[in-house]
Amino acid sequence: MVRKVILTGKDKDGNDVEVPWLFYENGSMVTDTSVNKIMDTNADGYTYTGVADPGTLTSDSLWQIQRYNNSGFPIVTQWEDGNADYDNVWDNRTSGSYS
């Protein structure tokens, strides 16, 4: 079974974009290769998504990062640093400031 999820975000020029994620029954995730996309469901109760250009290291401050709460409704979406800029470090996603 495959489940497709569409997440919304902004590209580097500030345009609205939809980012497709394909989840397979075993929990693995596949995305296209036109951008780096990472998703992490963390023990802190949040799911983090990151988008960057291909080849960007997770230690580079070139990531757009969102987080979603894993419990309760409504689901709350927050941006790291309160914006959709590509200026965050994926490796530091759990310690960032979100709003």
C-alpha positions as YAML, in Angstrom:
chain: A
units: angstrom
residues:
- id: 1
  name: MET
  ca: [0.00, 0.00, 0.00]
- id: 2
  name: VAL
  ca: [1.24, 3.48, -0.89]
- id: 3
  name: ARG
  ca: [-0.07, 6.67, 0.70]
- id: 4
  name: LYS
  ca: [0.63, 10.03, -0.90]
- id: 5
  name: VAL
  ca: [0.81, 13.14, 1.28]
- id: 6
  name: ILE
  ca: [1.08, 16.66, -0.09]
- id: 7
  name: LEU
  ca: [2.78, 19.22, 2.14]
- id: 8
  name: THR
  ca: [2.70, 22.90, 1.28]
- id: 9
  name: GLY
  ca: [5.60, 25.27, 1.53]
- id: 10
  name: LYS
  ca: [7.42, 28.06, -0.24]
- id: 11
  name: ASP
  ca: [10.28, 27.90, -2.69]
- id: 12
  name: LYS
  ca: [13.35, 30.12, -2.44]
- id: 13
  name: ASP
  ca: [11.56, 32.88, -4.37]
- id: 14
  name: GLY
  ca: [8.61, 32.89, -1.95]
- id: 15
  name: ASN
  ca: [6.20, 31.13, -4.30]
- id: 16
  name: ASP
  ca: [3.73, 28.62, -2.85]
- id: 17
  name: VAL
  ca: [4.67, 25.03, -3.70]
- id: 18
  name: GLU
  ca: [3.33, 21.57, -3.00]
- id: 19
  name: VAL
  ca: [5.84, 18.91, -1.96]
- id: 20
  name: PRO
  ca: [4.69, 15.33, -2.59]
- id: 21
  name: TRP
  ca: [5.81, 12.55, -0.26]
- id: 22
  name: LEU
  ca: [5.13, 8.87, -0.94]
- id: 23
  name: PHE
  ca: [4.95, 6.60, 2.09]
- id: 24
  name: TYR
  ca: [5.14, 2.84, 1.70]
- id: 25
  name: GLU
  ca: [3.64, 0.26, 4.02]
- id: 26
  name: ASN
  ca: [7.03, -0.52, 5.58]
- id: 27
  name: GLY
  ca: [7.41, 3.11, 6.63]
- id: 28
  name: SER
  ca: [10.01, 4.05, 4.03]
- id: 29
  name: MET
  ca: [9.62, 7.26, 2.12]
- id: 30
  name: VAL
  ca: [10.35, 8.15, -1.49]
- id: 31
  name: THR
  ca: [10.44, 11.62, -3.02]
- id: 32
  name: ASP
  ca: [11.65, 13.00, -6.32]
- id: 33
  name: THR
  ca: [15.31, 13.91, -6.69]
- id: 34
  name: SER
  ca: [14.84, 17.53, -7.84]
- id: 35
  name: VAL
  ca: [15.31, 18.65, -4.21]
- id: 36
  name: ASN
  ca: [16.51, 17.10, -0.96]
- id: 37
  name: LYS
  ca: [13.48, 16.26, 1.17]
- id: 38
  name: ILE
  ca: [13.72, 14.75, 4.63]
- id: 39
  name: MET
  ca: [11.01, 13.81, 7.09]
- id: 40
  name: ASP
  ca: [11.64, 12.84, 10.69]
- id: 41
  name: THR
  ca: [9.04, 11.78, 13.24]
- id: 42
  name: ASN
  ca: [10.80, 12.47, 16.49]
- id: 43
  name: ALA
  ca: [10.28, 11.30, 20.07]
- id: 44
  name: ASP
  ca: [9.63, 14.93, 21.08]
- id: 45
  name: GLY
  ca: [6.09, 14.68, 19.69]
- id: 46
  name: TYR
  ca: [6.72, 16.44, 16.39]
- id: 47
  name: THR
  ca: [7.26, 15.52, 12.74]
- id: 48
  name: TYR
  ca: [9.88, 17.64, 10.99]
- id: 49
  name: THR
  ca: [10.13, 18.19, 7.23]
- id: 50
  name: GLY
  ca: [13.11, 19.73, 5.50]
- id: 51
  name: VAL
  ca: [13.65, 20.87, 1.91]
- id: 52
  name: ALA
  ca: [16.93, 21.97, 0.32]
- id: 53
  name: ASP
  ca: [18.75, 21.89, -3.00]
- id: 54
  name: PRO
  ca: [20.23, 18.55, -4.13]
- id: 55
  name: GLY
  ca: [23.61, 17.89, -2.55]
- id: 56
  name: THR
  ca: [22.98, 20.11, 0.47]
- id: 57
  name: LEU
  ca: [24.50, 18.62, 3.61]
- id: 58
  name: THR
  ca: [22.30, 18.30, 6.69]
- id: 59
  name: SER
  ca: [24.89, 20.46, 8.50]
- id: 60
  name: ASP
  ca: [24.54, 23.35, 6.00]
- id: 61
  name: SER
  ca: [22.36, 26.32, 6.94]
- id: 62
  name: LEU
  ca: [20.43, 26.02, 3.67]
- id: 63
  name: TRP
  ca: [17.28, 24.15, 4.79]
- id: 64
  name: GLN
  ca: [13.63, 25.16, 4.93]
- id: 65
  name: ILE
  ca: [12.21, 23.35, 7.98]
- id: 66
  name: GLN
  ca: [8.65, 22.89, 9.21]
- id: 67
  name: ARG
  ca: [7.34, 20.97, 12.18]
- id: 68
  name: TYR
  ca: [3.92, 19.45, 12.85]
- id: 69
  name: ASN
  ca: [2.49, 18.28, 16.14]
- id: 70
  name: ASN
  ca: [1.89, 14.51, 16.26]
- id: 71
  name: SER
  ca: [-1.02, 14.58, 18.66]
- id: 72
  name: GLY
  ca: [-4.20, 16.53, 19.05]
- id: 73
  name: PHE
  ca: [-6.25, 18.52, 16.63]
- id: 74
  name: PRO
  ca: [-5.98, 20.78, 14.88]
- id: 75
  name: ILE
  ca: [-2.57, 19.86, 13.54]
- id: 76
  name: VAL
  ca: [-0.33, 22.89, 13.99]
- id: 77
  name: THR
  ca: [2.32, 23.72, 11.39]
- id: 78
  name: GLN
  ca: [5.24, 25.90, 12.42]
- id: 79
  name: TRP
  ca: [8.32, 27.21, 10.60]
- id: 80
  name: GLU
  ca: [11.78, 27.20, 12.12]
- id: 81
  name: ASP
  ca: [12.72, 30.82, 12.90]
- id: 82
  name: GLY
  ca: [9.07, 31.71, 12.16]
- id: 83
  name: ASN
  ca: [9.63, 31.88, 8.40]
- id: 84
  name: ALA
  ca: [9.95, 29.75, 5.27]
- id: 85
  name: ASP
  ca: [13.51, 30.87, 4.49]
- id: 86
  name: TYR
  ca: [16.20, 28.40, 3.44]
- id: 87
  name: ASP
  ca: [18.55, 29.37, 6.27]
- id: 88
  name: ASN
  ca: [18.27, 26.54, 8.81]
- id: 89
  name: VAL
  ca: [20.43, 23.53, 9.72]
- id: 90
  name: TRP
  ca: [18.61, 20.19, 9.47]
- id: 91
  name: ASP
  ca: [20.87, 18.66, 12.13]
- id: 92
  name: ASN
  ca: [19.64, 21.30, 14.63]
- id: 93
  name: ARG
  ca: [15.91, 20.94, 13.85]
- id: 94
  name: THR
  ca: [14.86, 19.80, 17.34]
- id: 95
  name: SER
  ca: [16.57, 22.71, 19.12]
- id: 96
  name: GLY
  ca: [15.32, 25.48, 16.83]
- id: 97
  name: SER
  ca: [12.78, 28.17, 17.61]
- id: 98
  name: TYR
  ca: [9.40, 27.61, 15.89]
- id: 99
  name: SER
  ca: [6.37, 29.78, 15.34]
...
